[in-house]
């Protein structure tokens, strides 16, 4: 994990517009009282948004992820094997349908907590 910390810090500093927007809504337990961490090391990777209590990972994908499907699938498999649920959104969805994305995350938090 120590080797991922500098990468996570850099990703926090260089966040995308979509990451900045979603972070604005989920930080400080603003969404359903869930504590999210942003750009957090997990299973040898850096998760975009991590809620450890609900074992939920929210990943935001830009156009580069269309070319990284195999790597994304392997990363998802590792996190799922560790007991996490992963949900993915395109950056465009976050920017154009923020409310819908938040509702879906809130639904997943409810399912994960039960």
C-alpha positions in Angstrom: 0.0 0.0 0.0 2.9 2.4 0.7 3.9 2.4 -2.9 0.3 3.4 -3.9 0.1 6.3 -1.6 2.0 8.8 -3.8 0.0 7.7 -6.8 -3.3 8.2 -4.8 -2.1 11.7 -3.7 -1.3 12.7 -7.3 -4.7 11.4 -8.5 -6.4 13.5 -5.7 -4.5 16.6 -6.9 -5.2 16.0 -10.6 -8.9 15.0 -10.3 -11.1 15.1 -13.4 -14.2 17.4 -13.5 -16.4 14.4 -12.9 -14.4 13.3 -9.9 -14.5 16.8 -8.5 -18.3 17.0 -8.9 -19.0 13.6 -7.4 -16.6 14.2 -4.5 -18.5 17.4 -3.7 -21.6 15.3 -3.1 -20.2 12.3 -1.2 -17.5 13.8 1.0 -18.1 14.4 4.7 -20.9 11.8 4.9 -23.2 13.9 2.8 -24.7 10.9 0.9 -26.8 8.7 3.1 -24.4 9.2 6.0 -21.8 7.0 4.3 -18.1 7.8 4.7 -16.3 7.8 1.4 -12.6 8.1 0.7 -11.3 9.6 -2.5 -8.5 7.9 -4.5 -7.8 5.3 -1.9 -5.5 2.3 -2.2 -7.3 -1.0 -2.3 -6.3 -4.5 -3.4 -3.1 -3.3 -5.1 -5.0 -0.5 -7.0 -6.4 2.9 -6.3 -10.2 3.0 -6.0 -11.8 6.3 -7.1 -14.4 6.4 -4.3 -14.3 3.8 -1.5 -16.9 3.3 1.2 -15.4 0.7 3.5 -18.4 0.3 5.8 -20.6 -0.7 2.9 -17.7 -2.4 1.0 -18.7 -0.3 -2.0 -16.3 1.1 -4.7 -17.5 3.7 -7.1 -15.3 4.0 -10.3 -15.6 6.8 -12.8 -14.5 6.0 -16.3 -13.4 8.4 -19.0 -12.8 7.6 -22.6 -9.4 6.0 -21.9 -11.2 3.2 -20.1 -12.7 2.0 -23.4 -9.2 0.8 -24.2 -8.5 -0.6 -20.7 -11.4 -3.1 -20.5 -9.2 -6.1 -19.7 -7.2 -4.2 -16.9 -10.5 -2.9 -15.5 -12.0 -6.4 -15.5 -9.0 -7.7 -13.6 -9.1 -4.9 -11.1 -12.8 -5.4 -10.5 -12.3 -9.1 -10.1 -9.7 -8.5 -7.4 -11.9 -6.1 -5.5 -14.9 -8.3 -5.7 -12.8 -11.3 -4.5 -12.1 -9.1 -1.4 -15.8 -8.7 -0.8 -16.4 -5.3 -2.4 -19.2 -4.3 -4.8 -18.0 -2.2 -7.7 -20.2 0.2 -9.6 -19.0 2.1 -12.6 -20.2 5.3 -14.2 -18.9 7.2 -17.3 -17.6 10.7 -16.5 -20.3 12.0 -18.8 -23.0 10.5 -16.7 -21.7 12.2 -13.6 -21.5 15.5 -15.4 -24.9 15.4 -17.1 -26.9 13.3 -14.7 -25.4 13.9 -11.3 -28.7 13.3 -9.5 -29.3 10.0 -11.2 -25.8 8.8 -10.3 -26.2 9.9 -6.7 -29.5 8.0 -6.5 -27.9 4.8 -7.9 -25.0 5.1 -5.4 -27.5 5.6 -2.5 -29.5 2.6 -3.7 -26.3 0.5 -3.7 -25.4 1.7 -0.2 -28.8 0.6 1.0 -28.4 -2.8 -0.5 -24.8 -3.2 0.9 -25.9 -2.2 4.4 -28.7 -4.8 4.6 
